[in-house]
Structures are given as structure tokens and as C-alpha cells.
Amino acid sequence: MSKFNNLKQNRINDQITAKKVFLIDEDGTKLGVVSIYDAMDKAREHNMDLVEVARNEFPPVCKIMDYGKHCFLLKKNQVKARKENKFKEKKEIQVRPNIEEHDFQVKLRHLIDFLKTGFKVSIVLKFKGRQIVHPSIGMNLLQRFADHAKEVGKVEVHPVIEGKRANMIMAPIAVHAKNEKTEIESRNDDHSSDNA
């Protein structure tokens, strides 16, 4: 299937200039070398398109397929792959143990927004100077983030101090991410109906 993934550069139907082609039918069966006219007739018989999938071969390879449906499925798979990649991505928030309350609230808002959007978030706590002497202050801060964001995310990797830093990873709660998506789609539908 990967051979046919980039069909934008491929010629279809009347755009094909070769006199003879190596034909593959819609089921993937190799029918061998036939004239372009026979190949076009066979595609029309099945209400499908003739697509040149390997122009540099001799003769060029053509496949009978529903070109519109294939492009639609290809686009759908690309969107799905992008979404899956997004969920594998991670955002990072950096904090210090002596963070001010206002800064904590700002970082917390970022954390909640990232989790709601479906990102995993790595909260990196950096100790400076003698702050490492009181690690419990930093660990309590990380726990505070987890407690405040528990409705939208869960702790996936509990914090561990390594050198002068600690790292905690939070993952979005699937149900919430799904509800957020539904809410966005609903808002888009409302917007579309307003414009109609």
C-alpha cells in the first residue's frame, strides 16, 4: 500500500500517456501487460479510475481503484497518525521549590490546559544551591500540582530526585480528553449552523 501513498504526482485516467501498461485490478491481482485502451475499458466497467502508480517502470504500472475513496482514506489515516503522534508528545513545565503563589497558579493553568488538550506533561523541579537540603518542600510542591490537576490528569511517573532535580510525569485522563473533543466538535457544529 505504501507504494500508492503519494498519489498527487500520479497520473489518472486520460492523463496516462503510455500505450501499454502493466495492469493490477482493484483486488490487487496482477493482470499483466495490456494496452492503455483495454486498461481504461476495464476500469470503466468497474466504475473506477485507472491510476499510474509506478511511472518509471517499463511498461508503467497502473492500478484500478476508486481514486476519490483512496484519497479520502489516505487523508483520514494521516489525520489519525498526526493525532496519535500528538498524544505521544510531551510538554514540559519547569518549577523551583520556592515558587510564588501567583507563578504556581500560572503554571497550574498551563498544566491543566496541556492535560485537557491530550498532552502528557513532565513537571521538572530544579533545586538551586542549598534548596536540595530540604527535598520535602519540592516533593510537596509536585504533589500539590498533582492534587490540583487530578480531575484532568493522573500521575504516570511519580517524582524521583536525581541530583539537583526531580521529575514527575502526568498523563491526561482519557475520559476527560474525549469529553473535551466532543465539546469542541459540538461548538464547531453550533458555529456552522449559525453561519448557515
N, C-alpha and C positions, 0 to 999 in steps of 0.2 A: 504493500500500500504506500510505503514511503516514496516509491518511485513516482507516484502520481500526486504527491502532496502539493507541489507548486505548479498549479495548472494555469496560472495567469500568463506564463510565457508560452503555453502550448496552443497550437492552432486547433480549431474545431471546425467540423463540417466543411463548408465551401472554402475555408481558409487553407486547407491542406492542399499542397501543390504536387506532391509525389504522384506518379502514375500507378505505382504498385505499393502496397503496404503489407506489413505482417500484422494480421488481424487477431485480436483477442476479444472474445464475446463478453457479455455482461456478467457471466458466471466465472470468468477467468480462464475459460477453455481456449487453448491456442488453436486457431483455425488455419494458420499458415499464411502463405503469400497469396494475395488476391489483388485484383485491380481495384483502384480507388472507387470506381463506379459500383462494383459489387459490394464493397465495404459500406458505401453510403446507402445503397439499397437495403442492406441487412440492418443497418442502424435505423433507417426509416420504418422498416417492417415492425420493429420493436418500439417505435415511438421514442427513440433515444438519439443521443448525439454520438458522432464519431470524433474521438479526441486523440490527437497525436501526442503520445506520452514519451516517446524516445525519438526525437528528430534526427539525432546523429547516427542512428543505426542504419544499415542498408539491407533491405528497404526499411523505412521508418516504421516504428511500432505504433499501431493505433488500437484504441480500446473503445468498445461500445459501452456507453454509460449514460445515466441521467446526469448531465453536467451540472444543471442547476441544483439538484439534490446533493450532489457530491460537494459542490462549493459551500452549500448551507451546512452540511455535516462537518466539513473541514473547519469552517469558521467557528461553529459551535464547540468543536474539540479544542480549538486554540484558546477560546474564551475560558473553557473549563480548565485547561492547563495553566493559564495565567492565574486563575483563582486559586488553584492548588498550590502554585508557587508562592502566591501571596501568603497563604496560611503557613508556609514553611519559613517565611521570612520572620526576622525578629527585630523588634525595636529595642532601643536601649535608653534607660534613664539613669543619670549619674547623680548621686547624692553624697552629702557629708553628714557625719553624726550630729553636728551642731547646727543643722538646718533651721532656719527661721520658720515660724508658723505659716507666714504668707507664702514662702517658697515651697513649703511642704504641700500646701493646698494647690499651687500651680502644678507641681509635679504629679500630684494625685489626679488632677483633671486630665493631664496628658496620659497617665496610666490607664484611667477608665476609658478615655476616648480610643486609645490603641486597642484595648481589650474588646470594646464594643464593635470595633471595625474588623476584628478577627485576627489581630496580630498577637503573637507571643511577645512578652516584654521581659527583658533582662534588666533588673534593678541592680546597679553596681554601686556599692557603698565603698567610698575611699576614705581611709583613715589618714590623717595628717599629723606628723610629729608624735606627741605623747597621747593622742586620742586612742591609740591601739592599746593603751594600758587599761582602758575601760571598754572592752568589746561589747559588753551587755547593752550599752547605750545605743550602739549601732544596730545590734540584733533586734532590740526593741523597736527601733525605727522601721526596720524591714517588716517586722510583724505588724506594725501599725498600718503600713501600706497594704499588706495582705488583708487585714481586717476591714479596712475602709473600702476595698475593691472586691470583697467576697461575693457580691451579688452578680458581678460580671466576669470574674476570673477566679482561678484556683491556683494555688502554689504547686508548680510542677517539679521544680528543683528547690529544695529547702536550702537556706543560706549556709555557706561554709566559709570560714575565714581562711584565706590563703595569703600569707604575707601581710600587706597593708590594705587588703581589700576583701570584701565579701560580695557574693553574687547570689541573687535569688531570681528564679525564672517563674513568671506567672503565665498561664495559658487561658485563653478565653473559654467561658462555659459555652458549649455547643448550642444549647437551647437558646441562650441569650443572643448569640450571633445569628441564629436562624430567625428569631423574632425581629431583630434589627433589620435583617434583609427583607422580611415580609413588610415591615413598616415602611422602608424606603420604596419598595415596589408599589405599595398602596398609595404613598404620596405622589409617586410618578403617575399612577393611573388617574388620581384626582386632578393632577395638573393637566394631563392630556385631555380629560373631559371638560375642564374649564376652558381650554383653548378651542374645543370643538364647537 
